[in-house]
Amino acid sequence: MSVTVPTTLAEALAALADSPTATVVAGGTDVMVEVNFGHRSVSDVVMVNRVAELRTWRHEADVLHLGAGVTWSEIESSPIAEWVPALAQAARTVGSPQIRHVGTVGGNLGTCSPAGDGLPVLAALDAIVHLASADGARSLPFGDYMVGPKRTARRPGELITGVTVPVLGGWQGYSKVGVRNAMVIATASVALVADAGSVRLALGSVGPTILRCPEAEAFAAANVDFTSGVASSAVVTQFAELARAAARPIDDHRSSAAYRRHAVGVLAGRLLRRAFPNE
Ligand SMILES: Cc1cc2nc3c(=O)[nH]c(=O)nc-3n(C[C@H](O)[C@H](O)[C@H](O)COP(=O)(O)OP(=O)(O)OC[C@H]3O[C@@H](n4cnc5c(N)ncnc54)[C@H](O)[C@@H]3O)c2cc1C
């Protein structure tokens, strides 16, 4: 077993080229739980929490680039919180302050659980995930990156270097329900992004991947009055119904499928109402 602690991206990529199946560790808040429960055996380790290039973010021309190592604490705070409020809302629901202090957006993307709090927001924002290996770099839309429950398009030897999201002018929000109010994995979650005559809706914890809702989105685009900021009660009700219809939930130890389906409808309706408070 080897443990490598690179301090530059080039060193990290070289370490992964030497050992393409090495376990990448950022904050370790997912990895260490899996190791402790015996769900993951670790041989080589590449720690990336000291790689400066991964710890930085930049905001240029209405695009925000978050390095994979940016933590939830940073995302929930100013100035990132003003640029991507829905991602900041999601960040505030991740674990506890201790978890948010070390847990990263790249780690959420690495685990890629359908319950990951950052992921519905990234899906609704049409985020681009950036990957790199010693052979080169590539970028994938979030929808192509997440291919199943905890399954991604990341190849052995690749590192997630960051994620890019647009900085938009419209309303955006994130809501989740779980079995208690804090320190809880989502039973159902919803992100909604309204911008320039469009509404984008993504559901978490109700399918094998984060689900976008094209029918609800098209319905909202056709029926919300974006100029006056008006969504009628009938529109909100039908939008919630279309979100419910898009869910593909399962029964498990956290919830029944029926409750999950009901919950995403309620959350989607509430978010549309907040985005368009005028009736
Ligand atoms: C008590 C507790 C509460 C939690 N609550 C929540 C919650 O409410 N919501 C939520 O979404 N999550 C929660 N989590 C899970 C976890 O904190 C988050 O998923 C967090 O974002 C993981 O980030 P990390 O940096 O710790 O990832 P790590 O544990 O370091 O890594 C996670 C996975 O991503 C891979 N990885 C990490 N960085 C990279 C990279 N740059 N390139 C390639 N692969 C990489 C790792 O190999 C691993 O497979 C909780 C965890 C704990 C222990």
The ligand as a Tripos MOL2 file, in Angstrom:
@<TRIPOS>MOLECULE
LIG
   53    58     1     0     0
SMALL
NO_CHARGES

@<TRIPOS>ATOM
      1 C1        -21.7020   12.3180    9.0790 C.3       1 LIG1
      2 C2        -21.8140   12.5280    7.5800 C.ar      1 LIG1
      3 C3        -22.8920   13.2510    7.0980 C.ar      1 LIG1
      4 C4        -23.0210   13.4570    5.7160 C.ar      1 LIG1
      5 N1        -24.0950   14.1720    5.2590 N.ar      1 LIG1
      6 C5        -24.2430   14.3870    3.9300 C.ar      1 LIG1
      7 C6        -25.3600   15.1240    3.4460 C.ar      1 LIG1
      8 O1        -26.2050   15.5940    4.2020 O.2       1 LIG1
      9 N2        -25.4460   15.3000    2.1080 N.ar      1 LIG1
     10 C7        -24.5130   14.8050    1.2400 C.ar      1 LIG1
     11 O2        -24.6270   15.0140    0.0150 O.2       1 LIG1
     12 N3        -23.4610   14.0900    1.6730 N.ar      1 LIG1
     13 C8        -23.3020   13.8680    2.9920 C.ar      1 LIG1
     14 N4        -22.2430   13.1390    3.4460 N.ar      1 LIG1
     15 C9        -21.3160   12.5720    2.4660 C.3       1 LIG1
     16 C10       -20.0730   13.4360    2.1700 C.3       1 LIG1
     17 O3        -19.7680   14.3190    3.2290 O.3       1 LIG1
     18 C11       -20.2180   14.2530    0.8710 C.3       1 LIG1
     19 O4        -20.5430   13.4090   -0.2170 O.3       1 LIG1
     20 C12       -18.9340   15.0360    0.5530 C.3       1 LIG1
     21 O5        -19.1970   15.9530   -0.4810 O.3       1 LIG1
     22 C13       -17.7890   14.1210    0.1680 C.3       1 LIG1
     23 O6        -16.6400   14.9330   -0.0460 O.3       1 LIG1
     24 P1        -15.1950   14.4370    0.4180 P.3       1 LIG1
     25 O7        -14.2370   15.4600   -0.0730 O.co2     1 LIG1
     26 O8        -15.1710   14.1270    1.8580 O.co2     1 LIG1
     27 O9        -15.0810   13.0920   -0.4460 O.3       1 LIG1
     28 P2        -14.1380   11.8400   -0.2060 P.3       1 LIG1
     29 O10       -14.6920   10.9920    0.8700 O.co2     1 LIG1
     30 O11       -12.7130   12.2280   -0.0920 O.co2     1 LIG1
     31 O12       -14.3370   11.1210   -1.6180 O.3       1 LIG1
     32 C14       -15.6080   10.6650   -2.0290 C.3       1 LIG1
     33 C15       -15.4700    9.9040   -3.3450 C.3       1 LIG1
     34 O13       -15.0600   10.7880   -4.3710 O.3       1 LIG1
     35 C16       -13.7870   10.4010   -4.8930 C.3       1 LIG1
     36 N5        -13.0740   11.6460   -5.1120 N.ar      1 LIG1
     37 C17       -12.9080   12.6830   -4.2510 C.ar      1 LIG1
     38 N6        -12.2740   13.6980   -4.8500 N.ar      1 LIG1
     39 C18       -12.0220   13.2950   -6.1080 C.ar      1 LIG1
     40 C19       -11.3800   13.9010   -7.2390 C.ar      1 LIG1
     41 N7        -10.8930   15.1480   -7.2200 N.pl3     1 LIG1
     42 N8        -11.3100   13.1760   -8.3840 N.ar      1 LIG1
     43 C20       -11.7890   11.9170   -8.4510 C.ar      1 LIG1
     44 N9        -12.4170   11.3010   -7.4440 N.ar      1 LIG1
     45 C21       -12.5290   11.9900   -6.2760 C.ar      1 LIG1
     46 C22       -13.1730    9.4820   -3.8540 C.3       1 LIG1
     47 O14       -12.2740    8.5660   -4.4430 O.3       1 LIG1
     48 C23       -14.4130    8.8000   -3.3020 C.3       1 LIG1
     49 O15       -14.8270    7.7680   -4.1690 O.3       1 LIG1
     50 C24       -22.0630   12.9150    4.8140 C.ar      1 LIG1
     51 C25       -20.9760   12.1940    5.3340 C.ar      1 LIG1
     52 C26       -20.8550   12.0060    6.6840 C.ar      1 LIG1
     53 C27       -19.6750   11.2270    7.2170 C.3       1 LIG1
@<TRIPOS>BOND
     1     1     2 1
     2     2     3 ar
     3     2    52 ar
     4     3     4 ar
     5     4     5 ar
     6     4    50 ar
     7     5     6 ar
     8     6     7 ar
     9     6    13 1
    10     7     8 2
    11     7     9 ar
    12     9    10 ar
    13    10    11 2
    14    10    12 ar
    15    12    13 ar
    16    13    14 ar
    17    14    15 1
    18    14    50 ar
    19    15    16 1
    20    16    17 1
    21    16    18 1
    22    18    19 1
    23    18    20 1
    24    20    21 1
    25    20    22 1
    26    22    23 1
    27    23    24 1
    28    24    25 2
    29    24    26 1
    30    24    27 1
    31    27    28 1
    32    28    29 2
    33    28    30 1
    34    28    31 1
    35    31    32 1
    36    32    33 1
    37    33    34 1
    38    33    48 1
    39    34    35 1
    40    35    36 1
    41    35    46 1
    42    36    37 ar
    43    36    45 ar
    44    37    38 ar
    45    38    39 ar
    46    39    40 ar
    47    39    45 ar
    48    40    41 1
    49    40    42 ar
    50    42    43 ar
    51    43    44 ar
    52    44    45 ar
    53    46    47 1
    54    46    48 1
    55    48    49 1
    56    50    51 ar
    57    51    52 ar
    58    52    53 1
@<TRIPOS>SUBSTRUCTURE
     1 LIG1         1 GROUP 0 **** ****
